Amino acid sequence: MSTRRVLDRTEVQLLVAGVDAAIAVTPSDFFEHATGLPSEAVHLHLLMPLIDMIVEDLGTTDTEHDPATGNDGASVHMVSVDQLRLALQCLKLTLMFADESAVVHTGFDRHDLRRFITCVELTGHTPRHRADARR
């Protein structure tokens, strides 16, 4: 089994928003108990690399399609299984502690977060990967 997972731009944005919200709304002692790490470590080792992926995308567009190279035009990023597992814990904390306005502030709704969590937990892959596999 691969130790890396592919995420598209929207999935990276969902993780950034969810992890950031979890850090902001979860009591620090509970956050550390649930994730095994203090929020500062999660910010440094998970959130910042995810933000870097988004910044890296600023110079590209999803319309850069090139059939000759197999580029389907979508920006994709690789994360480790451990990073994805930690991000899922943070998404669950966001669902648990954030009120509706805090969840809406992420740009995603509770359904988006639940769908992402459920898909990864049941299949080991992101919703995008599952959709690509069905084609």
N, C-alpha and C positions, 0 to 999 in steps of 0.2 A: 504494500500500500504506500502510495506517495506521501511524503511528509510536507508537501506544499499544496496549496489550493489557489485556484485562479478566481479573482474577483474582478468584476467590471467597475467602471467609474462610479456608478450609482451605489453599488454595494459598499465600496470604500467610503463613500459619503455617508451612507447609513451607519457604518461602524464608527466613523469619526463622531457623528452626531450623538449616537447612543453611548459611546464611551465617555465623551465629554459630559453628557447629561448625568451619567452615573456618578462620575467624579464630583459633579456639582451638588447632587441631591442626596447622595447616600451618606449617612453618618460614617465618619472615618473608621471607627472601630468595627462596624459591621462590614464596611467595604473591605477592610483588610482580612477579616474572617472569611468572607465569601470568595475573595479572589486569591488569598494567600500572599498578597503584596499590598504595601501602602499605596495610596492614590498617587503619590509623587512618582513612585517607580512605574506605575501603569502609565502615567502621563509621559514619562521619559522614554520608556521602552516599547510602548504600544501606540499611544496616541500620536506622538511626534512622527514616527515613521509613516503612519497612515496619512497624516497631514502632508508629509513630504511627497507622497504618491499623488495627492491632489494637486499640489503646487507643480509637480513635474508635468501634469496633464495640461496646465495652463497654456503651454505652447503648442498643443495639438488640438485637433478637432476629431469628432467621430465620423467625419465625412472623408477621411483620408483612406479610401478604399482602393486596394490594388490587388486584383485577382491574380496577377502574375506572381506575386510573392505570398499569396494566401492571406494577406491582411484583410480582415473583414471590416476594418474601419473602426472597430470598438477598442477603446483603451482598456487593456487588461493589466492586472497586477498580481503578483505572487505574494502570498503570506504563508507563514508556517502553520502547521496544524495547532501548535501551542499558542500562537498569536490568535488564531481564530477561536480556540477554546476560551481563552481569556476574554476576548471581545464578547463572546456569547454570555459569559458570566456578567459582564458589564451591561449588556442589553437587558438581561433579566433583572438586574438591579434597577435599571431605568424604569422598567415596567412596574416594579414593586414600589419604588419610592417617589417617582415623578407624578405630579398631578397632570391632568389633561393638558393644561396650558404649557407645561414644561415639555411634554411629549410633542405637542404640535409645534413648539419652538424649534425642535430638531429638524423640521421639514418633512418628517415621516409620521405616520399615525401608528397607533398600537397594533393595528392589523399588519402593517408592514414589518414591524419588529417581531411580532409573533410568527409570521410566515417565514421570515429569515431564520429565526431560532429553530423552529420546527423542522424546516427543510434540512438544515445542517445536522441537527441531532438525529434525525431519522435516516438520512442518506450519507452523511459525511461530506456532502458537497453543498455549494450555494445554489439558490434558486436559478441563477443564470446557467450554471453548469448543467443542472437537471433539464432545463429547457433546451440547451444545445444538444444534449444526449438524445432527446426525443425526436430531433430532426432527422 
